[in-house]
Amino acid sequence: MISGPTHLLRLTRAAFVFAREGVFGGIDPALAPVSVRPLLRFARLFERRSPDATATPLATALTRLGPSYVKIGQFLATRPDVVGPALAHDLERLQDQMPPFPQDQAEAEIVAAFGKPVAAIFSSFSPPVAAASIAQVHRATVATASGPRAVAVKLLRPGVEQRFRADLADFTFAAAHAESFSAEARRLRLVEVFETLRRSVMMEMDFRLEAAALSEMADNTKDDPDFRVPEVDWDRTAKDVLTLEWIEGTALSDRARLETKGFDLPQLARSLIQSFLRHALRDGFFHADMHPGNLFVDDDGRLIAVDFGIMGRLGAKERLFLAEILHGFITRDYRRAAEVHFEAGYVPPHHSIDDFAQAIRAIGEPIHNRTAEDISMAKLLNLLFEVTGLFDMRTRPELLLLQKTMVVVEGVARSLDPRLDMWRTAEPVVREWMTRYLGPVGKLENAALGVAEIGHFIGNVPGLLMRGARILEQLDDSTRDGLVLSPQTVAAFDKTEKRRIRWTVGALWAIAALLLWIAFQHL
């Protein structure tokens, strides 16, 4: 367990690395709050001039800080309309161009995973061909009855799991303290956000789970004409090693090569959007890390996704709400879209449906019948954030991966076709899903499912009644002479209160020191 002071030291080090690499130097002080400007000037004192003229401050700082921070940079790289084309271009190298770890370490991982020499598992094993924040990929060959077959071997970075645990603990620590002081942070449920991220990352670092996700996605998409996934080699897969079919394709990030090969880029953009929506709505199971480094196009024009470490799931109710909300925006039925938000519990019931419908109309109308190049996503996201705050909408952790992936996919599609119309592209998939699941056949299936659930509940009623009776007896026994807290519980309350007082005193001293420093700066 990492202590509070240790978290503070680690977060302070991260701030120092940002200052040292000149990240704060790129912030215009005139755009920052007045109270923050002295801190920006102070941070500039630690800047150093990098000997590498091609290095960029933010990408360099994120790389130095490790895989957790690199993940943030990977997300920003897909949003040139939010962070600016120059910064997005600088961050693109974080996608799949991280420094690799040595070949001898890679081979040692394979020996540790299978208990055999590398030569007994692979006919050949090349140096790394790609390196990302969590893993790197090698090309290898395996012997089969029909001859040598090329495979991709993905290996976990040594020590990355421990590093992620520590960094995510820091983020959670900061989120918990932000929630204790800020109502806005509590509304955003920052602690739950980072807990969702922690679970996702821990699953991403077990390659057996990634192999299972690939297998499930392959079953779901076997009849899709414009999307496929690599085949898993289960005999050569373990917790830290994943072996897949080698993909021969063009990276979706290589626009020049795509154009040279004659691919229809607008059609690829549409296929990407529609494939993602189809997986989310039809299957309730989607690739949640669809940045350009994870997407390829084969010679037949089919999209191929790799790196299935982060996957998202939606239950039947969430898919229904998502489809109805999208359909409301597409058809400009903002009243129905608003009603769905209330039915799903996304907006607290004390608010007015009509007021919320008016608010989301303000979001939807400016982007209808507009191409992507005419829409400022930065302004749109800012407006959306203001609306969620105005109506006390709390962050939904179960929808975080969906929201994040929708933004990333839209960003990738926009890079292929700047004139992409998101709503017109999404409409056929949403209409097909709603016709299938909200039409006569879907309603009959839902009715049959409801009858089955009622039968299951009735069968469990005797057991529920017996457990309820036992709970009532235990409650009666424990409260007959008054509710008594155990000594351990009292001690825990006392310890928590003392810790809270210590943090409050420490925070007051820190604020006092900062005020003195600011006063000194203005003498």
C-alpha positions, -999 to +999 in steps of 0.1 A: +000+000+000+015+034-010+012+061+016-002+096+011+032+114+011+045+089-014+016+096-038+023+133-034+060+128-042+052+107-073+027+133-086+051+161-078+078+142-098+053+140-128+047+177-126+085+183-125+090+161-156+064+182-175+081+214-164+116+200-172+106+190-207+089+224-213+053+213-215+041+243-195+061+266-218+035+259-245+007+273-224-002+309-231-004+325-196-030+350-209-054+320-213-048+306-178-066+317-146-049+346-128-042+323-098-024+298-120-001+323-138+025+325-110+028+287-110+033+287-148+061+312-144+076+291-116+075+260-137+093+277-166+124+280-143+130+243-146+129+241-184+158+226-202+167+228-239+165+193-254+196+183-275+172+165-299+158+191-322+130+167-333+118+160-298+085+174-287+079+184-251+047+166-243+055+133-261+089+133-245+075+139-210+048+113-214+074+087-226+096+094-196+067+091-172+057+056-185+029+036-200+000+051-180+008+086-192+015+074-227-021+061-228-033+097-223-011+109-252-024+082-275-059+095-269-050+131-276-032+121-308-065+112-324-081+147-317-062+172-339-094+194-339-091+196-301-054+198-294-043+212-328-028+195-358+008+202-348+005+187-313-016+157-326+012+150-352+038+152-324+019+127-303+014+102-332+047+085-325+033+073-291+009+050-310+034+022-319+069+037-319+079+033-283+115+022-276+116-017-276+131-038-248+161-060-257+159-092-277+174-113-249+147-102-225+120-110-251+134-145-256+137-150-218+099-142-215+091-169-240+112-195-222+096-185-188+061-188-203+065-222-219+094-238-202+111-246-236+138-230-257+126-204-283+137-227-311+114-255-299+084-231-302+092-210-332+112-218-364+124-182-364+120-153-341+129-118-354+138-086-335+108-064-325+088-049-354+067-026-332+067-014-296+039+002-277+034+013-241+024-022-227+039-047-252+060-052-283+055-074-313+079-098-331+075-116-364+081-153-362+074-185-381+060-218-370+062-252-387+029-266-400+019-296-421+015-272-451+048-255-445+061-225-426+035-200-414+042-164-404+028-153-370+029-122-348+042-127-312+031-101-287+052-099-255+044-080-223+070-054-212+089-066-182+078-048-150+050-029-167+023-044-145+039-031-113+044+003-129+008+006-139-004-004-105+016+024-089+006+051-114-030+042-113-029+043-075-015+079-078-043+089-101-069+074-077-053+092-048-055+125-066-091+118-077-102+109-041-088+142-028-104+161-057-138+146-048-134+156-012-130+193-021-149+196-054-186+190-061-178+189-098-152+161-092-178+141-073-203+146-102-177+132-126-171+103-102-133+105-108-125+076-084-149+053-102-134+064-135-099+054-125-112+022-109-127+014-143-094+022-160-075+000-135-097-030-142-094-025-179-056-022-178-052-053-156-073-073-181-052-058-209-020-073-194-033-109-193-029-120-230-051-151-224-080-127-219-071-109-251-070-141-270-105-149-257-117-115-268-103-121-302-120-154-304-154-139-294-150-110-318-142-135-346-174-154-339-194-121-339-180-108-372-175-139-392-202-128-417-192-091-418-180-083-453-158-053-443-142-063-410-122-092-396-097-101-369-065-123-368-067-159-358-053-169-324-026-196-321-037-210-287-008-235-284+017-206-283-003-182-261+002-177-223-004-149-198+026-128-211+028-141-246+001-139-274+007-155-308-016-145-337-019-149-375+005-124-392-014-097-409-004-084-443-020-050-446-017-013-448-018+007-416-048+030-415-025+057-402-005+056-435-027+078-456-001+082-484+002+045-489-035+040-488-039+066-515-011+050-536-028+016-534-061+032-546-083+026-516-115+046-513-107+066-482-142+080-476-156+044-479-130+032-453-141+060-430-177+050-433-169+013-428-149+021-397-178+041-381-205+015-391-184-014-380-179+001-346-216+009-342-225-026-354-203-042-328-216-020-300-253-022-309-256-057-324-231-076-303-227-055-272-190-062-275-166-038-291-129-030-295-122-001-271-088+009-283-093+017-320-065+042-326-048+042-360-019+020-349-043-008-342-061-007-376-051-021-409-066-026-444-060-058-464-058-059-501-095-067-504-103-034-486-114-050-453-106-034-420-085-056-397-082-047-360-054-058-337-046-053-300-078-066-283-065-059-248-092-033-240-127-043-248-161-028-240-194-044-232-230-031-232-260-048-217-293-051-236-307-021-218-277+001-225-278-008-262-315+001-263-308+034-247-278+041-270-298+032-301-328+054-291-306+084-282-287+081-315-319+077-334-333+108-317-303+129-328-304+115-363-341+122-368-339+154-347-365+140-323-348+157-293-378+152-271-375+114-274-337+116-269-343+136-237-370+111-225-345+082-229-319+100-208-345+102-180-357+066-184-321+054-183-314+074-151-287+095-168-305+128-157-319+132-122-357+132-122-361+166-105-350+182-138-374+191-166-375+169-197-385+199-218-355+219-205-332+190-212-346+185-247-339+222-254-303+217-242-295+188-264-312+205-293-285+231-288-259+204-292-276+185-321-288+213-344-254+230-351-239+197-364-268+185-386-262+185-423-226+197-416-195+179-427-168+170-401-145+198-414-172+224-405-176+212-369-154+223-341-152+192-318-135+213-292-165+236-290-190+207-292-173+189-263-172+220-243-209+226-248-217+190-239-196+193-207-216+224-198-249+207-204-239+177-182-230+200-154-261+221-157-283+190-154-263+173-126-255+143-149-230+120-132-203+101-150-215+066-160-184+043-155-200+015-175-203+039-205-168+054-203-152+030-228-180+035-252-178+073-250-140+073-253-140+049-282-167+068-301-145+099-299-114+081-310-132+063-339-147+096-351-113+111-350-097+083-371-126+084-396-122+122-399-085+118-407-096+097-437-125+118-448-126+154-435-161+158-450-176+128-432-212+133-421-214+113-388-251+112-385-258+101-421-231+074-418-245+061-385-282+061-397-283+028-416-268+008-387-290+024-361-321+020-383-313-017-390-308-024-352-340-006-342-360-024-369-346-058-358-349-053-320-378-028-316-399-043-344-425-071-341-399-099-340-378-081-314-408-074-292-418-111-293-383-121-283-383-096-255-417-109-243-404-144-243-373-133-224-395-115-198-416-146-192-385-167-186-371-141-162-404-141-143-404-179-141-368-178-128-377-152-101-408-172-090-385-203-086-362-183-063-389-168-041-388-195-013-351-191-010-354-153-009-380-155+019-359-178+040-328-156+037-350-126+045-363-143+077-327-151+088-316-115+083-345-102+103-337-126+132-300-115+131-310-078+131-334-083+160-306-101+181-280-074+173-303-045+182-322-059+212-299-041+237-290-013+214-266-011+185-231-018+197-200-010+176-170-033+180-137-018+194-121-023+159-149-002+143-145+026+169-107+026+164-111+028+126-134+058+129-109+075+152-080+067+128-099+081+098-108+113+117-072+119+128-060+113+092-086+138+079-074+164+105-037+159+095-045+163+058-066+195+065-037+210+086-012+201+059-033+216+032-037+249+052+001+251+056+006+245+019-019+272+010-002+296+034+032+289+019+018+294-016+003+327-006+036+339+009+054+329-022+029+348-044+032+378-022+070+377-024+068+375-062+048+408-063+071+428-039 
